[in-house]
Every structure is written in structure tokens, then in C-alpha cells.
Amino acid sequence: MDQRSVVTGFLRNDGDVLLLQRSEDVGSYRGKWAAVSGYAEGDPDSQIEREIREETGLDPESDCQLLTAGDPFEVVDEDLGRTWRIHPYLFDCTHRAVQTDWESTEFEWVSPTKILDRETVPDLWRSYDRVRPTVATVASDSTHGSAYISLRALEVLRDEAALLARGRESEYDSVEAVGSELLAARPAMTVVRNRVNRVLSKGSTVEPAEAESNARDAIKSAIEADRGAATTLGAAITDKRVATLSRSGTVLAAIDEGEPEAVLLAESRPGSEGTEVAEQLSSELDVTLTSDAAFPHTLVEWEADCFVVGADTVFSDGCLTNKVGTRAGALSATDADVPVLVGTATDKISHERTIDLEERAASELYDGTAPITVENPTFDLTPPSAIDQFVTERGSFDPGEIESLAAEHEQRAGWQE
């Protein structure tokens, strides 16, 4: 039997993926829906980039980011007398402006669960299954911020609900079981808890089809909330000298919208993502990078107009959990009468007092043999007295106003009882 290797690339934007309907001019599976695909002539990793350029007009380097290259698998087509060896990929895309070529007659950005309802090329869902988010990837993600991870959690809930609703194979027997595992995967990540609770809070038992619909709506609402917070914050920092640290998606979006005069960044260890952000912003802005140790002093000498950070969790009393170094920066800014602004969606406000500073490996600081106790947290706590405003999609709030917002989230947690 003839064997061919092919690449299949799923391009994702705002929780949807790009599906292409194959034209009558292609050699096989005419009229079927597919992802970006093509023969793997040589290196599959290079080939998928060529296919993205040819079939969508997107630049895989500037418009897309490779997230996952799944394990290849084989599909046997007896009618064609051929075995396909499929190499699946998942990319995040910054926009949806695609230009298809002759291989496609139509394209749509849709929920990946629509694959289950359409006439597709063989085993398209199996390809997606190899690269889609799972409870395990939600639990292990140490690269992205909490808002991003919460969207992936909602995608897991949506996808598993879709399988259950259609009687397809799933490792879970109910959507509540999926939700419980997602909450256990990131127990201290408030935005994951609040957004999962929003999907499952409609009653004691949520039918899979309803959960799938709820999850799709929740993804859209979450994206709107995150963007709304960034827009509000962007207006507050326009033409300002902004000091910040780490890599907050909300802060980065606000900087893009607000166009501050200049930006001061701490290197943001552990991980040093502040250095990467400084490089990213330097092509458009006046950027200064300093060490974490020097940051509290430098933000004063640099004459910052405001100290701006994102949030991992905001507790009901106005206390903030965020990347380690936030507390030192906020206290120094407060001492110098520099306003401290926290950009966050209200879904990051917690009605529970669960604190996990995510201790990292001690060997990052010391791997010797001396009897030394090592403290290497990822996050720290900033008191409400060091915060001026929480800037959200619903406007700006003083720390004392957070408690009423937290109560809204508490009402949705009843499905776990």
C-alpha cells in the first residue's frame, strides 16, 4: 500500500480554528473540510510553514506562533489504497485576515468542535486531538499568564463536553468531572476557577450540549473582558512614563493601545521574561531595562508617572498576588507618591483565600551542598495599602470596593457542593 506523509496545521484565534473546504481542483477529498495541509516533502516542520503561507497568506513567523507539534499517526484509506502518515500542529494567530489559494473554495473560523459535525478529511478530529489543550497541559503551563491559561481551560471543557454530547470517546463521564479536574489542576489560579464555575453554575447537573454552548459563550466573554481591561488601562497610561515588570497580557495590550511615552522594565526573575518584553517593545518605544534589585530605586530616579502590573489573583480585601517583585515595586512607588495601577479582568477576583506562591526549584538559586534553606517563589503578595486602583473591564475600583465583586463569583461556585 502506498504511504504518504502529510502535515496538518490548526490555526487558532480567539478560541476558534480555521477550517478550509477543499476545492474540486485538488487530488483527493474534494469538498471536504480540512485544516491547513499538504504533502510533507522533506522536513514536516518546514513544510507546515510553507503550507500556511501558500494556503492562507499568513506569515508563520510574524502572524502565527507554533504552540504544539503532536505525535504523528497513520490513517489507512482502503479506497485510495494509501496510508497517510499525519504530522499535526497547532498555532496561535494574531488575526483572521486570510487569503486562500486554489486549493480551497471556502474558509471559516469556527469552534473546533464543529469538526465533529462536518464532512472532513479522514480523522481530522484525531489530528486536533493530538494538539488540543488538555487538563495536563493546563496544569503544566509555566510559560503563559493566568488569563491565557483560563482560556485553554475553557477550551478543554468545551471540547470534552462536545465529545460527551455526541457519544464520542472521552476519558470523562460527565462535564462536572472535567470541571473538577480543571479546578484541581490550578487550585490557586482564580481566573480558571471563576471561568469554569461560570460554565457549570447553571444547575446541579449540566447536560453536555449545554456545557459546550456555555463554554463557547464563556470563551467569548473572557476574551472581551480581558480586552476591555486592557483598553481601560491603556487610556490611563497614554503619554505616561510607565514602570512595569514581568509579562502581563493585559499590560502589554494596554501599552499597545495607550502608547505611553516610555517604559521601564525589571528583568523579572525567575524566568527573566521582562528582558524578552523589553526586546519586544523596543522597536516602537523608548524602553529602559534594569535589574530586579535596582528596580525599586530606578523607578523613582527614572521619574515614573505610574507603576503598572497585571494580576494573578486579587483577593476580596484588595490584596494582590502577582509575579515576585511586584510587592517591592509597589511599596517603593507608594513611598514616592507614584500611582500603582493593577490591570485585571474582574474574573481574577477571588472570594476564597487560597494562596500558592508556586515555589520553584531551589537549584535555580543554589545547587551546592551547604545546609541552606532556599526560598524561590514565583509570586508574592502586595497589600491593598500599596495599590491605588484596580483597572478592569468594568471601570476602575479602589481596593475597598473589591469585596462586592468577589461576592458575585461566590454565587457561581455552588455546583461543586
N, C-alpha and C positions, 0 to 999 in steps of 0.2 A: 504493500500500500504506500502510495506517495505521501511524503511528510514535508510540511512547510512550517516555518517559524513565522509568527506574526506578532506585532506589537499592538496593544490596545490601551489607549490613554484616556482616562476620565478627567475632564477639566471641570473644576468646581468653582462656583462663585455664589456667595451668599446661601450656601446650603444646597443649591441646585447643581446639576451636572449637565453638560452639553451632550445631546443626542443628535445624531445625523442620520437622515434617511438616505439609503444608498440608491444611486440613480440607475437607470436602465443601461448605462454605458460601462458599468463595472463587470468584472468577470464572474462574480458569484454573489448570491444572496441579494439580488435586485429587489428594491422596495423594502428591505428590512431595515430596522433601526440599529444603529451601532454607535460606539464611541469613536474617537479618532483612532484610525487603524491603518495597517499596511504591512507588507512583507518585511520581515527582519532580514535585510540584506547586509549581513555583517554584524556589527555591534548593535544590539537592541536599544541600548541607552541613547546612542547617537541617532538611530533610526526614528525613535519616537519624537525626537525634537524636529527632525526633518518633516515628519508627517504633520505635526502641529502647524508648522509654517505653511505647508502646502494646502492643508485641508481647512484651516481656519484663518490664516493671515496673521495669527498671533505670534509674537516673538517669545519663544520658550525661556529666554534669558531675562527679558525685561517685563513681560506681561504675565509670566507664569513662574511658579515655584514648585519644584518637584518635592513631594511630601513622602511618597511611598513607592517603592518598586516591589511588587508582590512576587511570590514564588511562581515560576512558570508551571503550566499544567497542559495536559493533552486532551483534545476533543476529537473523537472519531466521527467522520461524516461518511457513512456507508454509501450514500447516493453518489457522492463525488469520488469515492474511493480514495479518500485523503484523511490523513491525521494532521490536525493543526496543533502546533506547539505554541501556546499563547503566553506572552510576556505582558502582564498587566501593570499599569502605572496610575498614580493619582497626582494631579497638580492642582494647586490653588491659583486662580486667575484674578487679576486686579479689576477686570471689566468684562463686558459681554459683547463687545463690538467685533464680531467675527465676520469674515468674508469667505464663504465656502467656494470650493472649486468644482470641477465637473463630476467629481465622484458622488456628490450629494445633491438631492433635489430640495430638501427642506432641512431646517435645524430648529431645535427647541432647547431652552434651558428649563429643565423640569426636575422635580424631586426624583432621586434615583429609584425610589420605589415604583415609579411608573414603568421601569424596565420589566417588572413582574407582570404587567398588563398588556405589553405590546409584542408585536411580531418582531423579533430581534434576530441578529446573527446568533449562531449556536452558543449557548452558555454565557450570554453577556452578563447575567446576574452573577454567575460564578466568577467571572473576571472581576466584577465590582466587589464581590465578597472577599476577594484576596487583598484588597487595598482599603476597604471602608473602615471607618473608626469602629472600635470595639471597647468594651469595658476595660480590657487590658491596656489598650493604648491611651485611654483617658487616664487610667491610674498611673501610667509610667511617663507621661509627658512632662518633662522638666525644662522644656525649651520655650513654650508659649505661655502667654498670660492667662489669667483665670477666665476672662471673657471669651477668648478663643476656645479654651478647653470646654467651657459650658456649652458652646455651640456644637462641639463634637459630641458631647453627652446627649444633647437633644437629637442629634442625628442617629446615634445608637438606638435611642428609644423609638424614634420614628421607624427605623429600618426593621428592628425586631418586631414591633407592633404590626408592620406590614406583612411580615412572614407569618405571624400568628393569625392575622385576619384572613389570609389566603390558604391556610392549612399547609404552608410550606415548612420545611425543616428548620427548627430553631432550637438552640440549647436551653431556652427558657420555656416554662409552661404558662406564663402569664406576663402581662406588661408590668404588673406590680413587682414581680421578681426581677425584671430588668431594672426598674427604678430603684429597688433596694440595693442592687449590686452597684449601680452608679453612685448612689449616696455613700456606700461603703468604700468605693474606690478613692474618693476625695472627700473624706469626712469633714475637713476643716475649710473646704472651698465653698463658701456661702453661695456664690452665684450659681454653682452647679446645683446645690440643694434647692434654691428658690425656683430655678427654672424647671427642674424636674418636677417639683411639687406643683407648679402651675399646670403642667400637663395632666397630672394624676389626681388633682384635687376636686374633680367634678362629682365624685361619689365614692362609696366604699369599694365598688368594683367598676373598673373602666373597661369597656369592650375594646378589643384590639383595633378595630376600624376607627373607633372614636379617638383612641390614643394616637393613632397615626395622624389623623386630622389635627388633633390638638397640638401634636409635636411640630407639624408643619407650620401652624399658626404661631407657635411659641418661638420658632426659629426666626420668623419674620419680625415678630415683636421685639425679640432680643437684639437683632441687628439694628432695628430702628432706635431702640433705647440707647445702645452703645454709640450710635452715630449722633443721636440727639445730645448726649452728654458731651461729646467732642465738640459739637457746634456751639453749645453754650459756653464751654471753656474757651474755645477759640476766640469768641467775641471778647472774653475777659482779658486775653493776653495780647491782643492786637497792638503792635508797635511797642511792646514792652520788652524789657531785658529779663529773660526768663531763666531761672535756675531750675534744674531737674536732675533726676537720676534714673537708672535702670531703663527698661524698655516697656513702657506702658502704651498699649494700643490707643487708649483714649488720649493720652498726652501727645503722641505722635500725630494722630489725626487732627487734634486741636492746633498743633503747631503748623500743620499743612494748611488749615483753614484760616488761622488767625494771623499768620505772617508776623511773628514777633521781630523786634529789632535785632536781637542777638540771643544766643542760647549758651548757657554754661552747663556742662555735664560732668558729673562724677564718673569715675571709671566703672563703679558698681560691681565690685567683687562681692561674693563669688560669682564667677561667670563672665565678668567684665563686659557685660552687654552694653554698658554705657559707652565703651570705646567704639563698638560697632555702630551704635546710634549716632555718635559724633561723626563718623565717616559718612554715614548715610545722609546726614543733614548738611554737611559742609559744602556740598555743591551749590546749595541755594541760600545758605545763611552764614552769618558771622558766628562761628562756633568756637568755644573755648573748652578744652578738656583738662580736668585736674584729677589728682588722686583722691581717694575716699578720705584719707586722713586730712588733706588740705581743704576739702570741700567746705566745711562749716566756716572756715576763715575766708576762703576765696569768694564765697557768695556775697559776703559783706564788702570786701575790698573791690570786687568786680562791680559793685553797686547794682545788685539785682533789684528789679522792681517787684518781683514776686518769686516765691518758691512753689513749684507746681509738681504734683505727683499723681499717679494713679492709685488704685486701691486693690488689695486682695480681698479684704473684708472690712466693713465698717460695723462696729457693734452699736447696740441701741443707745449707749451712753455717749457716743461720738468718738470713742477710741478707734484708732486705725491700725490695721495690720497691713504692712506693705514691705517691699524689699528692704533688707537690712541697710541702714544708713539713713533711712527716712527720718527716724527719731532725732538723730544728731543734726540733720539739716533743718528740720522743723524747729527745734529748740533754739538753734543759732539764729534762724530767721526771725523768730518771735522776739528774741532778745534784741535784735537790731531793728525792730518795727517793720520788717519785711513781711507782707501778707503771705499766708500759707493757704494755698488752694488745692483741694483734692478733687480731681475729675473722676467721676464714677457714675455708672448706671445705678439706679435705686435697687436693682436686683442684687447688689453686693452688700446690702444692709442686712445684718443678721439679728434675729430675735433670740438666738442662742449664744451662749458664751463658750464656744469651742475654740480653743487656741492651739494651733500647731505651727510652730516656727520652722518646721521642716529642717531638722538638723542634718547637715551634710557630712560627708566623710571627714573624719579627723585628719586623715593623711593629707588632705589638701593644705592644712596648716603645718602639721608636724608629723613626720613618719619615723622619728628616732626612737630610742629605747628608754629614754628617761621617763620617770613616773609623773607625767604631765597630764592634767585634765584639759581637754580641748573643747572649746565651745565654738561651733561653726554654723550658726543658724542662717537660713535663707531669708527669713523675715524678722522684723522687730515690731514693737508696739509704740505708737505715738499717742500721747494723751490728748484729750479734746481741748485742753487749755493751750495747746500749741497749734491749733487749727483754726483758721478764720472762717472758711466757707467750704462746704461740700457742694460742688458744681455738678448738677445732674441733668438728665433729660427733662426733668420737671421743674427746673429752675435751681436757684442756689438756696442752701439751708445752713443755718448756724448749727453747731454741734448739739445744742439743746433741743433742736427740732427733729432729731433723728429718731427718737423713740417712737413717735407716732407712725413713722414709715415702717419701722420694724414690726409693728403690730399687724400691719397688712399681710406680711409674709407668714406670720404665725398662724393665721387663719387657714392657710392652704396646706399645712403640714398634717392635717387630720387623717389623711388616707393611710398613714403608717401605723395607726393605732389598731 
